[in-house]
Amino acid sequence: MGLLIFIPAGTVAYWQAWAYLVIFFGSSLLITLYLMRKDPALLRRRVAAGPTKETTLPQRIVMYLASLAFIALLVVPALGHRFDWLVVPAYVELAGDVFVAVCFYVQFLVFKENTFASATVEIARDQRVIATGPYAIIRHPMYAGALLLFIGTPLALGSYCGLVAFFVVLPVLIWRLLDEEKLLANELPGYTDYCARVRWRLIRGIF
């Protein structure tokens, strides 16, 4: 991630990038240490990530597209920093950092509640429907948290232009979500009833 930011930026004198990376990796480290202690099985599920780990072609395509979009979220703002594209006020950059931090807090709440929150679309042998914590509010809180990351990253790095990548990754994320719901409805007992109780997927009152 550092290379994807600092090489296009042409400098390491980029405080927005350093602040972003500290929040990103600091939060990731804290969550990893928590899972190492409290739920190593979930940590193993999370480590097995990426397009090659998916078992179906649609999900492999989704993950490749999502990976490319995330790279764009880093590279485009870095280029914007280098060439002074649409300078973002400092308070917007700090708001982006807050979005990223809140994203990781949401992820933590999800991992704390749901030991089956795998990084791939799959059904674990002993999996059951989780309807408590953030799952009592929306059906896919982890993806909702990811939206905050996709919005917050370009803003934290000082770029409005990077938000273009957000509008690319949004339909990709929704595609993944709908495909995952189809699998859960077909193979996870009680999931259809859960969907009837919790209507909203990502944002209450909207979707």
N, C-alpha and C positions, 0 to 999 in steps of 0.2 A: 504493500500500500504506500509506503514511503517513497519508493521509486516511481510509482504511478503518479505521485503528486509532485515531488521535487524535481524530477527530470523535465517534465513539461513546463514547470514553473521557471526553470532555469536558475533557481536559487534555493538556498536553505533559509534565507532571511524572510520567512513567511510565517509569522506568528500564528495566523489563523490555522494553518496546517498543523503546527505543533500542538496547539490547544485541542484541535479535533482529534489528533492521534492519541494524546494523553487520555482524553475522555473515552475514546473507542477502546483502546487496549487496556486501560485501567478498569473499565467496567467489565470487559471480557475476562480479565484476570480474576476479578472478584467473584464473578459468576462461576468460573471454572473451579476456583478453590472451594466454593460452596458445594458444587456438585461432586467434587472429589470426596468431600467429607460426608455429604448427606445422601447423594443419589448417584453413585458411580455407574449404575446401569444406564441412567439417562445420559450421562456424559458419554458413554460409549455410543449411544444412539446418535448423539449430536456430532461426534467426531466423524462418523461415517456419513459424510456429506458430499455434495457435488453431483454434476450431471451423470458421471459414470456409475454412481451408486443407485440411481433410479432404475426401477425394474420395467417401466413402460416407456415407449417411444415418446408419447406426448409430454411426459414429465421430464424426460431427458432434454427435449427441445426447450421446454419452459426454463429449465435450469441453465442451459447454455445462454438463452436470451437474457435471463436475469443477471447472469455473470457479466455479460457484455454491457448491460445497462449500468451495473454497479461500477464497472471500470470507467464508463463515461461520466458517472457522477463524480469521480475523482479527477479525471484528466481534463475535462472541460473547464471546471473552475480553476485548475492550475494554469491552463492556457490563458484564461481570463485574467488571472493575477499577473501573468507575464506581459500581456498586451493591453492591460487596462480596459477590459470590456465591462461596461456597466458596473461601475464601482458600487459596492454595497456598503451602507452605513454600518458602523461598528455595532450598534444596538441590534441590527438584523443578524449580523454574524454571531453575536452572543445568543440571540434567540435560537439560531440554528444549533448551537452547542447544547442549549437546553432541550431541544427536540431530540437530539441524539441521546442525551442522558436519560430522558423520559422513556425513549425506546428501550434502552437496556433495563430500566426498572420494570417496564411491562413484561419484557422477556423473563426477568427474574420471577415475577409473580406467576407467569405461566409455568415455568419449570418447577416452582415450588408446589404448584397445584397439580400438575399433570406429568407424571413420570413416563408417560407414553409419547411425549412430544418429540418424536423422532425428526431428524433432519431430512428424511425421505418419506415419500408417501407410501405407507405400508400399514398393515394391521399386525400388532404383536400377538403372540399366542394367547396371552392372558389379559389382553386389553379390554377395558370397559369404558363406557361413556363417562366423561368428566363434565359435571354440570354445576360445579361450585366455583367460588372465586371469580376471576374475570370471565369464566365460561358461563356464568349465570347472567352476564350482561350481553355479550356477543359470542357468536359461535367460533370465531377465529381471532382471538386476541393477539396471538403471536404475529399474524399478518398485519393486524392493525398497528402493532408496534413497529413493524417493518416499514409501514408507510411514513411514520415519523422519521425514521432513519433516512428514507429516500428523499424526503423534503428537507430535513435538517442538514444533510451532508453538503449539498451545494451552497446553502446559505452560510453554514459555518465556515466554509472555505472561501466565502466572499464572492459568490457568483449567482446572479439571477439566470444566466444562460444555462447553467447546469440543471435547472429545473426542467429543461426539455427532456432530459433523460428520465425524469420522474414520470412524465406523461407517456414515455415508452414502456417503462416497467410496470405501470399501473394495470394495463390490460393483461400483461403477462401474469402478474400476481393473481388477478381475478380468474384467469384461465386455470391456473394451478389450483386455486381454491375450489372452483366448481368441479374440477376433475376429482379432487380429493373427496369432496362431499359425495360424489357419485359412488366412489369406492366404499366410503364409510356407511352410506345408506344400504348398500348391497350386502356388506360383510360384517358390520359391527352391530350386534343386537342392541336395540334400544335407541339407536341414533336417530331414526325417523321420528320417534316420539319426542326426543330432545329437540329436534328442529321445530316441531310443532309448538314447543314451550318457549324456545328462544328464537324469535323470528329473524333477528338481524344478524348478518354475517360479519360485517366490518365496522359500520358506523350506525349507531341507533338512529332510526328515523329516516335513514337515507338508503342504506344497502345492507 
